[in-house]
Amino acid sequence: MTFPDEFVWGVSTAAYQIEGATTVDGRRPSIWDTFSARPGAVACGDTGEPAADHYRRMSEDVTLLADLGVRAYRFSIAWPRVVPDAAEVNPAGLDFYERLVDTLLQAGITPWPTLYHWDLPQALEDRGGWAERETAYRFADYVAAVLGRLGDRVGTWTTLNEPWCSAFLGYGSGRHAPGRTEPAAAVAAAHHLLLAHGLGASVIRGQARAARVGLTLNLFPVSVADPDNAGDVEVGRRIDGLQNRLFLDPVLRGGYPADVLADLEPYGLGRLLTADDLEVISVPPDLLGINYYRDLYVSSVPDARSGPPSEWVGAENAGFPRRGLPRTDSDWDINAGELTGLLLRLHETYPPVPLYLTENGAAFRDRVSADGAVSDAERIAFIADHLRAAHAAIERGVDLRGYFYWSLLDNFEWAEGYTKRFGLVHVDFATQRRTPKASASWYSQVMADNGLREHDDRAR
Ligand code: FCB
């Protein structure tokens, strides 16, 4: 099973999840520093310190990438390093990313930076955070500062990672920083994040004419327990609207879907829109990043295991029944086949845009055994199944151009702290020792072969 020529093979990380060094070289707190210090907010009381100590081990980690044969490295730039306290630009913060980009380029690895992977400067949250329009303008200033330094060396920029999480987990359910539970603020945050994307994209276009710019969304295929039950169908529509179409439609079609606007009317989405917002937001992206981990299976019958309803504003009666599918250590259903349909839906129902899977991965309980090996056959099977699903979409005409495994390293998995290991490389957080897992050498081979060999994941 071979992928198209020029298919981009990579791995992903994010600043707060790996860097540590949160008080070094002028960095100031982000909302995640504040949130993770709050008792009970993060599993085991973990924080982004030390994370994987990547700030200090950057060149060692680039060597790891090079040894694996990774072609593209998706990382994020920390706003609180570059514009600490949302005040002056901090050259020392930019120095780190300049060193990273140059080290990658010297190793023949394409840098693939994301400008916002959830680490809003706390100083901006103190002024209202993403619930305020002003934050989008401050994002554009930050982007200009980064482009001023790196615009001549980076070919592909991503504005935001998963604005759904920033908005609805950050301001709706409060499961993520800043931990607010205000549905109207969540809706405002979604709009202001989209505005930030559009403003940032225009800054990038203005400062680096040859660069490509996109954003990354976490999209979820939604299916309902009983398609003949009108209540289930309605819950499915609302959740698909908030999870997927609220972000896809303004960016790719220039407008919010009418049904989503109506659903969010009580939370004031319509009142936030100024005359040219949608024009700003729909500046045509050069690519769209998709993060795919799992699908959503919903019903109109809430049960004890239902997700926090505030994540799906206006879908208070949603239930998330179990289907007996195998699950990852994050307790997420494994359902690779749904990825094909998701990619086809984008291809068939939205204007053409090159697609990249910018995250896909799974946490399992990986352990280093006495002989120093980490055998993670489940992860190999997980990746192989998702690559097959992606390939099936390509065969049906989908313009999918790359795949990035999440993640290079075990890291700080947000509210789960260090309890969920997604890496191709095991990290002992006490010693910071890196141990490539079996999946690392397997994925190396996939990248080198530009595809899968027959039965080569059957070690499971
Ligand atoms: C995604 C995030 C990423 C990581 C994975 C497991 O939602 O973008 O940072 O936590 O989930």
Boltz pocket constraint, residues with backbone or C-beta under 6 A from the ligand:
constraints:
  - pocket:
      binder: B
      contacts: [[A, 14], [A, 17], [A, 161], [A, 162], [A, 165], [A, 218], [A, 291], [A, 359], [A, 406], [A, 412], [A, 413], [A, 414], [A, 422]]
      max_distance: 6.0
